[in-house]
């Protein structure tokens, strides 16, 4: 069970290790002084500090910022049971309200303090946020894309809608009376599990997507673009989007452009890992899925070396990708690709806070909100230690305070 620390009270917390979210070196034996919901100071612990009464003792834990999953689908579970998935695709909010709340609690249990929802066909996650969400009961901050946009007859119906006949994508976005916190656009198809590296055609050309991004900008909204393959990703980058989602088989040149423009990349590698495991269990060929995953991990390694801002998102709700625990699984894949534990944590904290526009979040520094989690053991225990959060400090979790 998670021990919750009230950051609104003056507290002194002893952390065995501190990963501050910036990607810098891990510090050992530190004192975090909390006042009025913020970090008042961070300093090395002395023997006298350790013996001082009243200290919140997390000396056997690694302290890090609260995690963020920048790509989820709250209306859908990660189950592979066909009838359950079909029901969730067709049901309304009355039936799925408890499902969404359960998923948010699964995130909370894994130390996730914010999520960005990538859309659903009926806009249920957005409706839930505006009519039912109670942050004091489920303190997981929600950024919601509402209903995604795709070209008529192309992939995307599961998570959104297409512009009306005779209407451009930019006109559709500009005329949307119920836009989400951000805009999700689908500009390619899915990755093949039969033919390695197959690229689908772009759904929107460069001019269409650029105008759509400008239309979203008029509304003050960023654009997240689902894109796989060289050309679909290239168009997304040139359009000025905020983030590229998935980005399988985008190639080194696109990664270089993303590094130059500091466009966020959300690789969702765990989706292909889940497909590979699912196919193995069913006794079907999983070789292509595994090759897709291996290629994505190589792209992550290159992106890390180039300085692409990588944001951790899981596509939770996809087949085999479960809410909450998939963050641990994606982080493990990042580390397999060569990221250090501190770098992987940065992708799930500081980078994601920047992507979601959560200013003043994602790092543990003086003056920042006292939003952190603690996992048992040192950094070498990551990411498996995320399976059991020992303690957490989340401003706002105590009703009427923080």
TORKOL-853440 format. One record per atom (N, C-alpha, C, O): x, z, y. Coordinates in steps of 0.2 Angstrom, whole numbers, plus 2048, in hexadecimal, padded with zeros to 3 digits. Layout:
XZY ...
This chain:
8048007FA 800800800 804800806 809803806 8037FC80B 8067FC811 805802816 800804817 80B805818 80B80A81D 80A807824 80F804826 805808828 80580682E 80780B833 805811833 80B808838 80E80C83D 80A80A844 80A804845 80880F847 80580E84D 80A80D853 80D812855 80B807856 81080685B 80D808862 812808866 80780A862 80580D869 80881486A 808816870 80A817865 80D81E866 81481D866 817818863 81782286A 81F82286A 821823863 820829860 82681F860 82882085A 82F81E85A 83281A85E 833821855 83A81F853 83A81D84C 838820848 83C81684B 83C814844 843812842 84780F845 84581583C 84C813839 84B80E834 84880F82F 84E808835 84E803831 85580282D 85A802831 855801827 85B800823 85E7F9825 8647F9826 85A7F4826 85D7EE828 8587EB82D 8527EC82D 85B7E7832 8567E4837 8587DC837 85D7DA839 8537D8836 8537D1837 84E7D083D 8487D083C 8517CE843 84D7CE849 8497C884A 8457C884F 84A7C3846 8467BD846 8497B784A 8477B184A 84F7B984D 8527B3851 8577AF84D 8597AA84F 8587B1847 85D7AD843 8647B0843 8687AE83F 8657B5847 86B7B8848 86D7BD842 86A7BD83D 8737C0843 8757C583D 8707CA83C 86D7CD840 8707CD836 86C7D2834 8707D9836 8767D9834 86C7DD839 86F7E483B 86D7E9836 8687E9833 8727EE835 8707F3830 8707FA833 8747FB838 86B7FE831 86A805834 86980583B 86E80683F 86380383D 861803844 85B807845 857809841 85A80984C 85580D84E 851809853 853806858 84A808851 846805856 84180A859 83E80E856 84280A860 83E80F864 83880B866 838806869 83280E865 82B80A866 82880E86C 82781586B 82580B871 82180E876 81C809878 81D80487A 81680C878 81080887B 810801878 80E7FC87B 811801871 8107FB86E 8167F686E 8157F086C 81B7F8872 8217F3872 8277F6870 8287FC86F 82C7F286F 8337F586D 8367F7873 8387F3878 8387FD874 83B80087A 8437FF879 8467FE87E 845800873 84C7FF872 84E7FE86B 84A800866 8547FB869 8567FA863 85E7FC863 8617F9867 86080185F 86680385F 869805858 865807854 870806858 872808851 87080F850 870813854 86F810849 86D817847 87481B846 879819844 873821849 879826848 87782B842 87182C841 87C82F840 87A83483B 87583983D 87083B83A 87583B844 87183F847 86A83C847 865840846 869836849 863832849 85F833842 859834842 86383283D 860831836 85E838834 859838831 86183E837 85E844835 859847839 85684C838 85884383F 853846844 84C846841 84A84183E 84884B841 84184C83F 83C847843 83E845848 83784583F 832841843 834839842 830835845 839838840 83B83083F 83782D83A 836830834 83582783B 832823836 837820832 83B81C834 83882282C 83D820827 83C81A823 83881A81F 83F814826 83F80E822 84680C820 848806820 84A81181F 85181081E 85380C817 858809817 84E80C813 84F80880D 84C80180D 84B7FD808 84A7FF813 8467F9814 8497F4819 84E7F681D 8477EE819 8497E981E 8447E8822 83E7E6820 8457E8829 8407E882E 8407E1831 8467DF833 83B7DD832 83B7D7835 8347D6839 8307D9838 8347D183D 82E7CF841 8287CE83C 8297CB836 8227CF83E 81C7CD83A 81D7C5839 81E7C183D 81B7C3833 81B7BC831 8157B8833 8107BB835 8177B1834 8117AD836 8117A7831 8177A482F 80B7A582F 80B79E82B 807799830 80279A832 80B794831 80978F836 805789833 803785837 80378A82D 7FF78482A 7FB787824 7FE78881F 7F4789825 7F078B820 7E9788821 7E8784826 7E578981B 7DE78681B 7DA78C819 7DA78D813 7D779081D 7D479681C 7CE796817 7CC79A814 7CB790818 7C478F814 7C578E80D 7C178E809 7CC78C80B 7CD78A804 7D278F801 7D7791804 7D17917FA 7D57957F6 7DA7907F3 7D978A7F2 7DF7937F0 7E578F7ED 7E378F7E5 7E778C7E2 7DD7917E3 7DC7907DC 7DC7897DA 7DB7847DE 7DD7887D3 7DC7817D0 7D67807CC 7D577B7C9 7D17857CD 7CA7847CA 7C677F7CE 7C47807D4 7C477A7CB 7C17747CE 7BB7767D1 7B97747D7 7B677A7CE 7B077C7D1 7B07807D7 7AC7807DC 7B57857D7 7B67897DD 7B97857E3 7B67867E8 7BD7807E2 7C077C7E7 7BA7787EA 7B97777F0 7B67757E5 7B07717E7 7AB7757EB 7A97727F1 7AA77B7E9 7A577F7ED 7A87807F4 7A47807F9 7AE7827F5 7B17847FB 7B177E800 7B177F806 7B27787FD 7B2772801 7AB770804 7AA76D809 7A6772800 79F771802 79B776805 796775809 79D77C805 799782807 79A78380F 79E780812 795787812 795788819 79878F81A 79B793815 798791820 79B798822 79879E81F 79B7A381D 79179E81E 78E7A381B 7917A5814 7927AB812 7937A0810 7967A180A 79D7A280A 7A07A5806 7A179F80F 7A879F80F 7AB7A5814 7B17A6814 7A67A8817 7A97AE81C 7AD7B3818 7B37B481A 7AB7B5813 7AE7BA80F 7B57B780C 7BA7BB80B 7B57B180A 7BB7AD808 7C07AD80D 7C67AF80C 7BE7AB813 7C37AB819 7C67B281A 7CC7B381B 7C17B781A 7C47BE81B 7C87C0816 7CD7C4817 7C77BE810 7CB7C080A 7D27BD80B 7D77C080A 7D27B780D 7D97B380E 7DD7B6814 7E37B7813 7D97B8819 7DD7BC81F 7E07C281C 7E57C481E 7DC7C6818 7DF7CC816 7E57CB811 7E97CF810 7E57C680D 7EA7C4809 7F07C380D 7F67C480B 7EF7BF813 7F57BE818 7F77C581A 7FD7C681A 7F37C981C 7F57D081F 7F97D481A 7FE7D781C 7F77D4814 7FA7D880F 8017D580E 8057D980B 8037CF810 80A7CC80F 80E7CD815 8137C9816 80B7D081A 80F7D1820 80E7CB825 8127CB82A 8097C7824 8087C2829 8037C482E 7FE7C682D 8057C3834 8027C583A 7FE7C083E 7FA7C1842 7FF7B983C 7FC7B4840 7FC7AE83B 8017AD837 7F77A983C 7F77A3838 7F479E83C 7F179F841 7F679883B 7F379283E 7F078E839 7F378B834 7E978D83A 7E5789835 7E5782836 7E478083C 7E677E831 7E7777832 7E0773831 7E176D831 7DB776831 7D4773832 7D077382B 7D3773826 7CA77282C 7C5771827 7C076C829 7BE76C82F 7BC769824 7B8764826 7B276682A 7AF76282F 7B076C829 7AA76F82D 7AC773833 7A7776836 7B2774834 7B4779839 7B3780838 7B178483D 7B3782832 7B0789830 7B578E833 7B3793835 7BC78D832 7C1792834 7C079383C 7C179883E 7BF78D840 7BE78E847 7B7792848 7B779684D 7B2790845 7AC794846 7AD79B844 7AA7A0847 7B079D83E 7B17A483D 7B57A7842 7B37AD844 7BA7A4845 7BE7A884A 7BA7A9850 7BB7AF853 7B67A5852 7B27A6858 7AC7AA857 7A97AD85C 7A97AB851 7A37AF850 7A47B584C 7A07BA84C 7A97B6848 7AA7BB843 7B07BF843 7B07C5841 7B57BC845 7BC7BF844 7BC7C6849 7BB7C684E 7BF7CB845 7C07D2849 7C77D4848 7C97D6842 7CB7D384D 7D27D484C 7D47DB84B 7D97DD848 7CF7E084C 7D17E784B 7D07E8843 7D37ED841 7CC7E4840 7CB7E5839 7D07E1835 7D27E382F 7D17DB837 7D67D6834 7DB7D4839 7D97CE83C 7E07D783A 7E47D6840 7E97D083E 7EF7D183F 7E77CA83C 7EB7C483B 7E87BF841 7E37BD841 7ED7BE846 7EB7B984B 7EA7B2848 7EE7B0844 7E57AF84B 7E37A9849 7E47A384E 7E17A4853 7E779E84C 7E7798850 7E479384C 7E6792846 7DF78F84E 7DB78B84A 7DA78484C 7D9783852 7DB77F848 7DB77884A 7D4775849 7D377084C 7CF779847 7C8776847 7C8771842 7C977283C 7C576B844 7C476683F 7C9760841 7CA75E846 7CD75F83C 7D375A83D 7D075383E 7CA75283D 7D474E841 7D2747842 7D674383D 7DC74483C 7D273E83A 7D5739836 7D2732837 7CC73283A 7D572D835 7D2726836 7CC725830 7CD72782A 7C7722832 7C172182D 7C471E827 7C7718828 7C2720821 7C471D81B 7CB71F819 7CD71D813 7CE72381C 7D572681A 7D572D818 7D0730819 7DA72F816 7DB736814 7D973B81A 7DC73A81F 7D6741818 7D574681D 7CE74881D 7CC74D821 7C974681A 7C274881A 7C274F818 7BD75381A 7C6752813 7C6758811 7C775D817 7C4763816 7CA75B81C 7CC760821 7CA75E828 7CB76182D 7C6758828 7C475682F 7BF75182F 7BB75082B 7BF74D835 7BB747836 7BE742839 7C474283B 7BB73C83A 7BE73683D 7BA735844 7B4737845 7BD731849 7BA72F84F 7B472B84D 7B3728848 7AF72B851 7A9727850 7AA720851 7B071E854 7A671B84E 7A771484E 7A8712856 7A471485A 7AD70E857 7AE70C85E 7B2711863 7B370F868 7B3717860 7B671C864 7BE71C862 7BF71C85C 7C271D867 7C971E866 7CA725864 7C672A865 7D0726861 7D272D85F 7D2732866 7D0737866 7D572F86B 7D6733871 7CF734874 7CE73A877 7CB72F874 7C4731876 7C0736872 7BD73A875 7C173686C 7BE73B867 7C1742869 7BD747869 7C774286A 7CA74986B 7C874B872 7C6751873 7C8747877 7C674987E 7BE74B87E 7BC74F883 7BA74887A 7B374987A 7B174F875 7AB750874 7B6752872 7B475786D 7B275D870 7B5760874 7AB75F86F 7A9765873 7AB76C86F 7AA771872 7AE76C869 7B0772866 7B7771863 7B877185D 7BC770868 7C376F865 7C6776863 7C377B865 7CA77585F 7CE77B85C 7D377D861 7D477B867 7D778285F 7DD785863 7E277F864 7E677F869 7E377B85F 7E777585F 7E477085C 7DE770859 7E776A85C 7E4764859 7E8761853 7EE761853 7E476084D 7E775E847 7E5756846 7E0755846 7EB752846 7EA74B844 7ED74983E 7F374B83D 7EA74583A 7ED743833 7EF73C834 7EB737836 7F673B833 7F8734835 7FC73182F 7FF72C82F 7FA733829 7FD730822 7F873281D 7F373681E 7FA730817 7F6733811 7FA73880E 7FE73C811 7F873A807 7FB73F803 80273C800 802736800 8067407FE 80C73E7FA 80973D7F3 8057407F0 80C7377F0 80B7357E9 80E73A7E4 81473C7E5 80A73C7DF 80D7407D9 80F73B7D3 81073D7CE 80E7357D5 8107307CF 81672B7D1 81A72A7CD 8167297D8 81B7257DA 8207297DF 81D72A7E5 82672A7DE 82A72E7E2 82B72A7E9 82D7257E9 82A72E7EE 82C72B7F5 8277267F7 8297237FC 8227257F4 81D7207F7 81A7227FE 8187287FF 81B71D803 81871F809 81271B80B 811715809 80D71F80D 80671C80F 807719816 80B71B81A 802715818 80271281F 800717824 7FC71C822 80271682A 80071A82F 7F871A830 7F5714830 7F571F832 7EE71F834 7ED71D83B 7E871983C 7F171F83F 7F171D846 7F771A849 7FD71C847 7F771584D 7FD712850 800716855 7FD71B857 806714858 80971885D 805719863 80571F866 802714866 7FE71586C 7F871986B 7F671D86F 7F5718865 7EF71D864 7F1724863 7ED728866 7F6726860 7F872C85F 7FB72F866 7F9735867 7FE72B86A 80172E870 7FB72F875 7FB734878 7F672B875 7F072C879 7ED733877 7EA73687B 7EC734870 7E973986E 7ED740870 7E9745871 7F374086F 7F7746871 7F6747879 7F674D87B 7F674287D 7F5743884 7EE746885 7ED74A889 7E9743881 7E2746882 7E274D880 7DE751883 7E574F87B 7E6756879 7E975A87E 7E7760880 7EE758881 7F275B887 7ED75D88D 7EE762890 7E975888E 7E4759894 7E075F892 7DE763897 7DE76188C 7DB76788A 7DF76D889 7DD772888 7E676C88A 7EA771889 7EC773882 7ED779881 7EB76E87E 7EC76F877 7F276B874 7F3766876 7F676F86F 7FB76B86C 7F8767866 7F3768864 7FC763863 7FA75E85E 7FF75F858 80575F858 7FC761852 7FF76184C 7FD75B848 7F8759847 802757845 801751842 80375183B 809753839 7FE750836 80074F82F 80374882E 800743830 80974882C 80D74282B 812742826 816747826 81273D821 81773D81C 81A73581C 81673181E 82073581B 82372E81B 82672C822 82572F827 82B728822 82F726828 82B72482E 82B727833 82771F82D 82371C833 81D721835 81D72283B 819724831 814729834 81872E838 81573083D 81D731835 821736839 82473483F 823737844 82772E83F 82972B845 82472A84B 82672C851 81E728849 81972784E 81772E851 81672F857 81773384C 81573A84E 81A73D853 818740858 82073C852 82573E856 82573B85D 82573E862 82473485D 824730863 81E732867 81E73186E 819734864 812736868 81373C86C 80F73D871 81874086B 81974786E 81574C86B 81375186F 81474C865 810751861 814758861 81A758863 81175D860 814764860 818765859 81D768859 815763854 81876484D 81675F848 81075C849 81A75D844 81975983E 81875D838 81C762836 81275C835 81076082F 81275C829 810756828 81575F824 81775D81E 81E75981E 82375B81D 81D753821 82374F822 82874D81C 82E74C81D 82474C816 82874A811 82B743812 82773F815 831741810 83473B810 834738817 834732818 83573C81C 83573A823 83C737824 83D732829 841739821 848736822 84C739827 84973D82C 853738827 85773C82B 85773A833 85773E837 855733834 85473183B 84F73583E 84F737844 84973683B 84473983E 84574183F 843744844 84974483A 84B74B83B 85074B841 84F750845 854746842 858746848 85474684F 856749854 84F74284F 84B741855 847748856 84674A85C 84574B851 841752851 846757854 84475B858 84C757852 85175B855 85275A85C 85375F860 85375485E 854752865 84E754869 84F75786F 848753867 84275586B 84075C86A 83B75E86D 84375F865 841766863 839766861 83576B863 83776285D 83176185A 831765854 83576584F 82C76A853 82C76E84D 82A76A847 826766847 82D76C841 82C76A83B 82976F836 82C774835 82376E833 82077382E 82176F827 81C76B826 826770823 82776D81D 82276E817 821769813 81F773817 81A775811 81D77380B 819770807 823775809 826773803 8227767FD 8227737F7 81F77C7FE 81C7807F8 81677C7F6 81577D7F0 8137777F9 80E7737F6 81076F7F1 80D76F7EB 81676C7F1 8197687EC 81B76C7E6 81B76A7E0 81E7727E8 8207777E2 81A7797DE 81A7797D8 81477A7E2 80E77C7DE 80B7767DA 8097777D4 80C7707DC 80A76A7D8 80E7697D2 80B7687CD 81476A7D3 81976A7CD 81776F7C8 81776D7C2 8167757CA 81477A7C5 80D7797C2 80D77A7BC 8097777C6 8027757C3 8027707BE 7FF7707B9 80676B7BF 8067657BB 80A7677B4 8087657AF 80F76C7B5 81376E7AF 80E7727AA 80E7717A4 80A7767AD 80577A7AA 8007767A6 7FE7787A0 7FE7707A9 7F976C7A6 7FC7677A1 7F976379E 8037677A0 80676379C 80775C79E 80875779A 80675B7A5 8077547A8 80E7537AB 8117587AC 80F74D7AC 81674C7AF 81674F7B6 81274E7BB 81B7537B7 81D7567BD 8237547C1 8257577C6 82674F7BE 82D74C7C0 82C74A7C7 83174C7CB 8277467C9 8277447D0 8267497D5 8297497DA 82174E7D3 8207547D8 8277577D9 8287597DE 82B7587D4 83175C7D4 8367587D8 83A75B7DC 8367517D7 83A74D7DB 83874D7E3 83D74E7E7 83274D7E4 82F74E7EB 8327547EE 8347557F4 83175A7EA 8347607ED 83B7617EE 83D7637F3 83F75E7E9 84675E7EA 84875A7F0 84D75C7F4 8457547F2 8467507F8 8447547FE 848754803 83F7587FE 83D75C804 842761805 84376380B 844764800 84976A801 850767804 85376A808 852761802 85775E805 85675C80C 85B75D810 85075A80E 84E759815 84F75F819 85175F81F 84C765816 84D76B81A 85476D81B 856770820 85876C816 85F76E817 86276981D 86676C821 86176381D 86375F822 860761829 86476182E 85A762829 85676582F 85A76B832 85B76C838 85B77082E 85E776830 865774833 867777838 869770830 87076E833 86F76B839 87376B83E 86A76783A 869763840 866767846 86676584C 86376C845 86077184A 85876F84B 856770850 85576C846 84E76B847 84A772846 84C776842 84677384B 84277A84B 83D779845 838776845 83F77D83F 83B77D839 83678383A 83878983B 830782839 82B787839 828788832 82678382E 82778E830 82578F829 81D78E829 81A79282C 81B78A825 813789823 81378781C 817784819 80D789819 80C789812 807784810 80778280A 802782814 7FC77E812 7F878280D 7F5780808 7F878980E 7F478E80A 7ED78B809 7EA78A80E 7EB78B803 7E4789802 7E47827FE 7E07807FA 7EA77F7FE 7EC7797FA 7EC77C7F2 7ED7827F1 7EB7777EE 7EB7797E7 7F277D7E5 7F777A7E6 7F17837E3 7F77877E0 7FB78A7E6 7FF78E7E5 7F87897EC 7FC78C7F2 7F77927F4 7F27917F8 7F97987F3 7F479E7F4 7F67A17FB 7FC7A27FD 7F17A37FE 7F17A7805 7F67AD804 7F57B17FF 7FA7AE809 7FE7B4809 8057B3805 80A7B3808 8047B37FE 80A7B37FA 80E7AC7FB 8147AC7F9 80B7A77FD 80F7A07FD 8147A1803 81879C803 8137A5808 8197A680D 81F7A880A 8247A580B 81F7AD805 8247AF801 8277A97FD 82D7A87FD 8237A57FA 82579F7F6 82879A7FA 82D7977F8 826798800 829793805 82F796807 834792808 83079C809 83679F80B 83B79F806 84179D807 83A7A0800 83E79F7FA 8417987FA 8477977F8 83C7937FB 83F78C7FB 84378A800 848787800 84278D806 84678C80C 84D78F80A 85278C80C 84E795807 854797805 858793800 85E7937FF 8547907FB 85778B7F6 85A7857FA 85E7827F7 857784800 85977E803 85F780808 86277B80B 861786808 86778880B 86778D811 86C78F814 86178E813 860793818 86179A816 86079C810 86479E81B 8667A5819 85F7A981A 85A7A681D 85F7AF817 8597B3818 8577B4820 8517B3821 85B7B5824 85A7B582B 8577AF82E 8537AF832 85A7A982C 8577A382E 8507A182C 84C79F82F 84F7A3825 8487A2822 8437A6826 83E7A4827 8457AD828 8417B182B 83F7AE832 83A7AF835 8447AB835 8437A883C 83E7A383C 83A7A2840 83E79F836 83979A836 83279C835 82D799838 8317A2832 82B7A5831 8297AA837 8237AD837 82D7AB83C 82C7B0841 82D7AD848 8287AA84B 8337AC84B 8357AA851 8337A3852 82F7A1857 83479E84D 83279784E 82B79684E 828793852 82879A849 820799849 81D79C84F 818799851 81F7A1852 81C7A4858 81D79F85E 81879E862 82379B85E 823796863 81F790862 81C78E866 81E78E85B 81978985A 81278B85C 80E78785E 81079185A 80979385B 808795863 802796864 80D795867 80C79786E 80B79F86E 8087A1873 80E7A386A 80D7AA86A 8137AD86E 8177B086B 8127AC874 8187AF878 8197B6878 8157BA877 8207B8878 8217BF877 8217C1870 8217C786F 8207BD86B 8207BF864 8257BC860 8287B7862 8267BE85A 82A7BB855 8317BD855 8357BB851 8337C2859 8397C5859 8397CC85A 8347CE85E 83E7D0858 83E7D7859 8447D885E 84A7D985C 8427D9864 8477DA86A 8447DF86F 83E7E086F 8487E2873 8457E6878 8407E387C 8417DD87F 83A7E687D 8357E4882 8307E087E 82B7DE881 8317DE878 82D7DA874 8287DE870 8297E486F 8227DC86E 81D7E086B 8207E2864 8247DF861 81E7E8863 8207EC85D 81C7E9857 8197ED853 81D7E3855 81A7E084F 81F7DE84A 8237DA84B 81F7E3845 8247E2840 8217E4839 81D7E7838 8257E2834 8247E482D 82A7E682A 82F7E582C 8297EA824 82F7ED821 82E7EB819 8297ED816 8347E9816 8347E780F 8397EC80C 83E7ED80F 8377EE806 83C7F2802 8427EE800 8427E97FE 8487F2801 84F7EF800 8527EB806 84F7EA80B 8587E9804 85B7E5809 85A7DE80A 8557DB806 85D7DA80E 85B7D380F 85C7CF808 8597C9807 8617D1804 8627CE7FE 85C7CE7F9 85C7CA7F4 8577D27FB 8517D37F7 84C7CD7F9 8477CC7F6 84D7CA7FF 8487C5801 8497BF7FD 84F7BD7FB 8447BB7FC 83D7BC7FF 8397C07FA 8337C17FC 83B7C27F4 8377C57EF 8347CB7F2 82E7CD7F0 8387CF7F6 8357D57F9 82F7D57FD 82C7DA7FF 82E7CF7FF 8287CD803 8217CE7FF 81C7CF802 8227CF7F9 81D7D07F4 81A7D77F5 8147D87F2 81D7DB7F8 81B7E27F9 81D7E5800 8237E7800 8197E4805 81B7E780B 81A7EF80B 8157F180A 8207F280D 8207F980D 81C7FC814 818801813 81D7F9819 81B7FC820 81A7F6825 81D7F1824 8167F782A 8147F282F 8127F6835 80F7FB835 8147F383B 8127F5841 80F7EE844 8127E9846 8087EF846 8057E9848 8017EB84E 7FB7EE84D 8037EA854 7FF7EC85A 7F87E985A 7F77E3858 7F37ED85B 7EC7EB85A 7E87ED854 7E27ED853 7EC7EF84F 7E97F1848 7E57F7849 7E07F9845 7E77FC84E 7E380284F 7DD801854 7DF80085A 7D7801852 7D27FF857 7D280385E 7D380985E 7D27FF863 7D280186A 7D980386C 7D9806872 7DE801868 7E580386A 7E97FD869 7E87F9865 7EF7FD86C 7F47F886B 7F37F286E 7F87ED86D 
